[in-house]
């Protein structure tokens, strides 16, 4: 009987530990003039992309960058430091990884890129995925959040998170007035910070 009680106590202790771990998992809060988007990450399928995004967030790299490409029923894209510039033709041309992942010059952070981590998670509304060039191993700091369900991106772009609160913010951003390059006429700046899940959802 004592052994059974002891086993039950061990199981309960492990359960409490797991619950506390879940509460302390970090999420990203992307703040805009239209409200906040809370993002959870998928480090199990895209560890390098998550690590890079978190590192850049902690550098405040994304702060004052804009969503420079917005297409209704498709995506809203941001994360380019060049979007801070007045020259709109440079928006969407910059970015780097948050650390050296083996691509680029280790001594020149401006060259750092992230190897692809394509996975089976489908692109649907709210999904956080990484932009890139035609080279699969060219992801940097630019990311996009799906507004529609662009399944043709599946297994071709790295999904590394999802918006779990603030889907209406995506709707607002996707439908603003924009120029011929899908760049909003009025800047939509962001700040991004990491917070413990328990702090975001304590209420």
LINGI-V615258 format. One record per backbone hydrogen bond with DSSP energy under -1.0 kcal/mol. CO is the residue of the C=O (numbers start at 1). NH is the residue of the N-H. E is the energy in kcal/mol with one decimal. If there is no record, write none. Layout:
co: [CO:CO]
nh: [NH:NH]
e: [E:E]
//
This chain:
co: [1:2:3:4:5:6:7:8:9:10:11:12:13:14:15:16:17:18:19:20:23:25:27:28:29:30:31:32:35:37:38:38:39:40:42:42:46:47:48:49:50:51:52:53:54:55:56:57:62:65:66:69:71:74:74:75:76:77:78:80:81:82:86:87:88:90:103:105:108:109:112:114:124:126:127:128:128:129:139:142:143:144:145:146:149:150:151:153:153:158:160:161:162:165:166:167:168:169:170:171:173:177:179:182:183:188:190:191:193:195:196:196:197]
nh: [5:6:7:8:9:10:11:12:13:14:15:16:17:18:19:20:21:22:23:24:198:197:195:39:193:37:191:35:32:30:164:165:28:162:45:46:50:51:52:53:54:55:56:57:58:59:61:60:65:190:68:77:74:147:148:71:145:69:143:83:84:85:88:90:91:93:113:108:111:112:97:139:127:163:146:160:161:144:114:131:78:129:76:126:151:153:154:156:157:130:42:128:40:38:169:171:172:173:174:175:176:185:182:70:179:67:64:31:29:27:199:200:201]
e: [-2.5:-2.6:-2.3:-2.3:-2.3:-1.9:-2.3:-2.5:-2.4:-2.4:-2.2:-2.3:-2.2:-2.5:-2.2:-2.4:-2.2:-2.3:-1.9:-1.6:-2.1:-2.8:-2.8:-3.1:-1.6:-2.4:-1.6:-1.6:-2.1:-3.0:-2.9:-1.1:-2.3:-2.3:-1.2:-1.9:-2.2:-2.4:-2.4:-2.4:-2.6:-2.3:-2.6:-2.3:-2.5:-1.1:-2.5:-1.5:-2.4:-2.2:-1.1:-3.1:-1.9:-2.6:-1.4:-3.0:-2.6:-1.5:-2.3:-1.8:-1.6:-1.7:-1.2:-1.8:-1.1:-1.8:-1.4:-2.4:-2.2:-1.4:-1.7:-1.1:-2.5:-3.2:-2.4:-2.5:-1.2:-2.9:-2.4:-1.7:-2.5:-2.7:-2.1:-2.7:-2.1:-2.1:-1.7:-2.2:-1.2:-1.7:-2.2:-2.8:-2.5:-2.9:-1.3:-1.4:-2.0:-2.4:-2.6:-1.1:-1.4:-2.1:-1.9:-2.8:-2.3:-1.8:-2.7:-3.1:-2.8:-3.0:-1.1:-1.6:-2.4]
//
